[in-house]
Amino acid sequence: MIELRIGGVPEHFNLPWRLAIEAGLFEKENIFLRWIDHAGGTGSMTKALREKELDLAICLTEGIVADIVAGNGAKIVKIYVKSPLTWGLYVKNHSLFRKIADLENKRIGISRLGSGSHLMAYVKARDLGWDTEKMQFVALKNLEGIRAGIAQNQADWFMWEKVMTQPYVDSGELRLIDTCVTPWSCFVLVVRNDILQKCLPCIQKIAQIINNYVQDFKQRPHIIELLAERYQIDLEDTAHWLHQTHWATDNFVSPEMIQQVQQTLLELKIIQQIKPYEQIVQVLD
């Protein structure tokens, strides 16, 4: 039995992994896959990969590409969620900020540097024509920490995945100002290079299992109710999100997408160079 540790955010996108592990699908192939929640997001997972606390991770595409270019000894092996991610831009409900222009040069709450909440704020600012060098970031660990920071005036606004944040809008805690959709597939499966060298066939098997599992995930009985219950999301919001979300059922990683992500990060001065596709992606097939 090979034991491997996989990290991911404790959010609805990763339910297929959780259910596949609970069903023993990996153990049937002599793989003990231990799931580790990372509420701190991609920034937390890139750090854990570097420090060999994780073997695999489900990371936001832009976050892991930036960290691999910066020296993280890992590679993307497949797209996990091929649809884009919809981010919301939020302020506290009673904030005086009413429109997107009000947020320019205001303090942005993020989970940590290198996270999606950090990098996508740059992308949104660029799209709005803001001076990205004037952006101010406040690292607050995770969504819970960011919400507390917003309530205590440590930060003025933040970005987070829209469906997971909707309950706090519904409760009257937060107000949605705008949205931002990533211009690429949102989640990828990442593996440390030393793990790829030691057990590539095992990684290929893991990819095959999850590819097979997500093929009919949307058609599973009561899946909308299960998602809504597990992640405390409104049923209607869950159904809408599930309709829009598409999981990859193969291991193809588009070179054009990797180039687009790197070009965007380079323009925003988040990375200093563009690396060859082969240094970022490990082809499994």
C-alpha positions as CSV (number, residue, x, y, z in Angstrom):
1,M,0.0,0.0,0.0
2,I,1.4,3.4,-1.1
3,E,0.4,6.3,1.2
4,L,0.1,9.8,-0.2
5,R,-1.1,13.1,1.2
6,I,-3.4,15.3,-0.9
7,G,-4.4,18.8,0.0
8,G,-7.4,20.9,-1.1
9,V,-9.7,23.6,0.0
10,P,-12.7,22.4,2.1
11,E,-15.1,23.5,-0.5
12,H,-17.7,22.1,-2.9
13,F,-15.3,21.7,-5.9
14,N,-13.5,18.9,-4.0
15,L,-16.4,16.7,-3.1
16,P,-15.6,14.2,-5.8
17,W,-12.2,13.6,-4.1
18,R,-13.8,13.2,-0.7
19,L,-16.5,10.8,-1.9
20,A,-14.0,8.7,-4.0
21,I,-11.7,8.4,-0.9
22,E,-14.7,7.5,1.3
23,A,-15.8,4.9,-1.2
24,G,-12.3,3.3,-1.0
25,L,-11.7,3.6,-4.7
26,F,-8.0,4.4,-4.2
27,E,-7.5,1.7,-1.6
28,K,-8.7,-0.9,-4.1
29,E,-5.6,0.0,-6.1
30,N,-3.3,-0.2,-3.1
31,I,-3.2,3.6,-2.7
32,F,-3.9,5.1,0.7
33,L,-4.8,8.7,-0.2
34,R,-5.1,10.9,2.9
35,W,-7.0,14.1,2.4
36,I,-5.8,17.2,4.2
37,D,-8.0,20.3,4.3
38,H,-6.3,23.6,3.5
39,A,-8.7,26.5,4.4
40,G,-5.8,28.9,3.6
41,G,-6.1,28.0,-0.1
42,T,-3.5,27.7,-2.8
43,G,-0.9,29.8,-0.9
44,S,-1.1,27.4,2.0
45,M,-0.8,24.4,-0.3
46,T,2.2,25.7,-2.3
47,K,4.0,26.2,1.0
48,A,3.1,22.7,2.1
49,L,4.3,21.2,-1.2
50,R,7.6,23.1,-0.8
51,E,8.0,21.8,2.8
52,K,7.0,18.2,1.8
53,E,4.0,18.3,4.0
54,L,1.9,17.4,1.0
55,D,2.5,15.1,-1.9
56,L,-0.3,16.2,-4.2
57,A,-2.6,19.2,-4.1
58,I,-5.7,20.7,-5.9
59,C,-4.5,24.2,-6.5
60,L,-5.8,27.3,-8.3
61,T,-4.1,27.4,-11.7
62,E,-2.6,30.9,-11.5
63,G,-1.3,30.3,-7.9
64,I,0.6,27.1,-8.6
65,V,1.9,28.3,-12.0
66,A,3.3,31.4,-10.2
67,D,4.9,29.3,-7.5
68,I,6.4,26.7,-9.9
69,V,8.0,29.6,-11.8
70,A,9.3,30.9,-8.5
71,G,11.0,27.5,-7.8
72,N,8.4,25.2,-6.3
73,G,9.6,21.6,-7.1
74,A,6.2,20.4,-8.4
75,K,4.4,20.0,-11.7
76,I,0.8,20.2,-12.9
77,V,-0.3,16.7,-14.1
78,K,-3.9,17.4,-15.1
79,I,-6.7,20.0,-15.1
80,Y,-9.2,19.1,-12.4
81,V,-11.9,21.7,-12.9
82,K,-11.8,22.9,-16.5
83,S,-14.5,25.6,-16.1
84,P,-13.5,29.0,-14.9
85,L,-13.9,30.2,-11.3
86,T,-16.3,33.0,-10.5
87,W,-15.0,35.3,-7.8
88,G,-17.0,37.9,-5.9
89,L,-15.7,41.2,-4.7
90,Y,-17.1,41.9,-1.2
91,V,-17.3,44.6,1.4
92,K,-19.0,44.5,4.8
93,N,-22.7,45.2,4.4
94,H,-22.7,48.6,6.0
95,S,-19.6,49.8,4.2
96,L,-19.7,53.2,2.5
97,F,-18.2,51.6,-0.6
98,R,-21.0,51.2,-3.1
99,K,-19.4,50.6,-6.5
100,I,-16.2,49.1,-7.9
101,A,-14.5,52.4,-8.4
102,D,-14.7,53.1,-4.7
103,L,-12.3,50.2,-4.0
104,E,-9.3,51.5,-5.9
105,N,-6.3,51.8,-3.7
106,K,-8.2,50.4,-0.7
107,R,-6.9,47.6,1.5
108,I,-7.5,44.1,0.2
109,G,-8.0,41.2,2.5
110,I,-6.3,38.0,1.2
111,S,-5.6,34.6,2.7
112,R,-1.9,34.8,2.0
113,L,0.6,36.1,-0.6
114,G,0.5,33.8,-3.7
115,S,-3.1,32.7,-3.1
116,G,-5.9,33.1,-5.6
117,S,-7.4,35.9,-3.5
118,H,-4.1,37.7,-3.9
119,L,-3.4,37.1,-7.6
120,M,-6.9,37.5,-8.9
121,A,-7.1,40.9,-7.2
122,Y,-4.2,41.9,-9.5
123,V,-6.0,40.5,-12.5
124,K,-9.2,42.5,-11.6
125,A,-7.2,45.7,-11.0
126,R,-5.4,45.3,-14.4
127,D,-8.8,44.8,-16.1
128,L,-10.1,48.0,-14.5
129,G,-7.0,50.0,-15.4
130,W,-5.8,50.6,-11.8
131,D,-2.2,51.1,-10.8
132,T,-1.3,47.7,-9.4
133,E,1.8,49.1,-7.7
134,K,-0.5,51.0,-5.3
135,M,-2.4,47.9,-4.2
136,Q,-2.4,47.2,-0.4
137,F,-2.8,43.6,0.8
138,V,-3.6,42.4,4.3
139,A,-2.9,38.6,4.8
140,L,-5.6,37.1,7.1
141,K,-5.0,33.3,6.7
142,N,-8.4,32.1,5.4
143,L,-12.0,33.1,4.7
144,E,-12.9,33.1,8.4
145,G,-9.9,35.4,9.1
146,I,-10.7,37.7,6.2
147,R,-14.3,38.0,7.3
148,A,-13.1,39.0,10.8
149,G,-10.6,41.4,9.3
150,I,-13.3,43.1,7.2
151,A,-15.6,43.3,10.3
152,Q,-12.8,44.9,12.4
153,N,-11.7,47.3,9.6
154,Q,-8.3,45.7,9.1
155,A,-9.2,45.5,5.4
156,D,-11.7,47.2,3.1
157,W,-12.6,44.5,0.6
158,F,-11.7,41.0,-0.6
159,M,-12.3,38.5,-3.3
160,W,-13.5,34.9,-2.8
161,E,-15.3,32.1,-4.7
162,K,-18.8,33.4,-5.1
163,V,-20.9,30.4,-4.1
164,M,-19.0,29.7,-0.9
165,T,-19.4,33.4,0.1
166,Q,-23.1,33.7,-0.8
167,P,-24.4,32.6,2.7
168,Y,-22.6,35.6,4.3
169,V,-24.3,37.9,1.8
170,D,-27.7,36.2,2.5
171,S,-27.1,36.7,6.3
172,G,-26.5,40.4,5.8
173,E,-22.8,40.2,6.9
174,L,-21.3,41.1,3.5
175,R,-22.3,42.9,0.3
176,L,-21.4,41.8,-3.2
177,I,-19.9,44.7,-5.2
178,D,-18.8,43.0,-8.4
179,T,-17.7,39.6,-9.9
180,C,-14.6,38.4,-11.8
181,V,-14.3,35.3,-13.9
182,T,-10.9,33.7,-14.4
183,P,-9.9,33.6,-18.1
184,W,-8.6,29.9,-17.7
185,S,-9.5,26.6,-16.1
186,C,-9.6,27.1,-12.4
187,F,-8.2,24.0,-10.5
188,V,-5.4,21.7,-11.4
189,L,-3.9,18.6,-9.8
190,V,-0.3,19.2,-8.8
191,V,2.4,16.6,-7.7
192,R,5.8,17.1,-6.2
193,N,8.6,16.2,-8.6
194,D,10.2,13.7,-6.3
195,I,6.9,11.9,-6.0
196,L,6.5,11.9,-9.8
197,Q,10.0,10.3,-10.1
198,K,9.3,7.6,-7.5
199,C,5.8,6.6,-8.4
200,L,4.6,7.9,-11.7
201,P,2.4,4.8,-12.3
202,C,0.7,5.5,-9.0
203,I,-0.1,9.1,-10.0
204,Q,-1.4,7.9,-13.4
205,K,-3.7,5.5,-11.5
206,I,-4.9,8.3,-9.2
207,A,-5.7,10.5,-12.2
208,Q,-7.5,7.7,-14.0
209,I,-9.7,7.0,-10.9
210,I,-10.7,10.7,-10.4
211,N,-11.3,11.1,-14.2
212,N,-13.7,8.1,-14.1
213,Y,-15.4,9.3,-11.0
214,V,-16.3,12.8,-12.2
215,Q,-17.7,11.5,-15.5
216,D,-21.2,11.1,-14.1
217,F,-20.8,13.1,-10.9
218,K,-23.6,15.5,-11.8
219,Q,-26.0,12.7,-12.4
220,R,-25.5,11.1,-9.0
221,P,-28.7,10.7,-7.0
222,H,-29.3,13.6,-4.6
223,I,-26.0,15.2,-5.4
224,I,-27.4,18.7,-5.2
225,E,-28.8,18.0,-1.7
226,L,-25.5,16.4,-0.6
227,L,-23.4,19.4,-1.8
228,A,-25.8,21.9,-0.2
229,E,-25.8,20.0,3.1
230,R,-22.1,19.4,3.4
231,Y,-21.1,22.9,2.5
232,Q,-24.0,24.9,3.9
233,I,-25.0,26.3,0.5
234,D,-28.5,27.3,-0.6
235,L,-30.0,24.6,-2.8
236,E,-30.8,26.9,-5.7
237,D,-27.2,28.4,-5.6
238,T,-25.9,24.8,-5.6
239,A,-27.9,23.7,-8.6
240,H,-26.8,26.8,-10.5
241,W,-23.1,26.3,-9.6
242,L,-23.3,22.6,-10.5
243,H,-24.8,23.3,-13.9
244,Q,-21.9,25.7,-14.7
245,T,-19.1,23.5,-13.3
246,H,-17.2,21.0,-15.5
247,W,-14.7,18.6,-14.3
248,A,-12.0,17.3,-16.6
249,T,-12.2,13.7,-17.6
250,D,-8.7,13.4,-19.2
251,N,-5.2,14.5,-18.4
252,F,-4.7,17.1,-21.1
253,V,-3.2,20.4,-20.0
254,S,-3.3,23.0,-22.8
255,P,0.1,24.6,-23.6
256,E,-1.8,27.7,-24.7
257,M,-3.5,28.0,-21.3
258,I,-0.2,27.7,-19.5
259,Q,1.3,30.3,-21.7
260,Q,-1.7,32.6,-21.2
261,V,-1.4,32.3,-17.4
262,Q,2.3,33.0,-17.4
263,Q,1.9,36.0,-19.8
264,T,-0.7,37.5,-17.5
265,L,1.5,36.9,-14.4
266,L,4.4,38.4,-16.2
267,E,2.5,41.5,-17.2
268,L,1.4,42.0,-13.6
269,K,5.1,41.6,-12.5
270,I,4.1,38.6,-10.3
271,I,6.7,36.5,-12.1
272,Q,9.9,37.7,-13.8
273,Q,10.2,35.1,-16.6
274,I,8.2,32.6,-18.6
275,K,9.2,29.0,-18.2
276,P,8.9,26.2,-20.8
277,Y,5.7,24.1,-20.7
278,E,7.8,21.0,-19.8
279,Q,9.0,22.7,-16.6
280,I,5.5,23.3,-15.4
281,V,3.5,20.3,-16.7
282,Q,4.2,16.6,-16.4
283,V,2.4,14.8,-19.2
284,L,0.8,11.6,-17.8
285,D,-0.5,10.0,-21.0
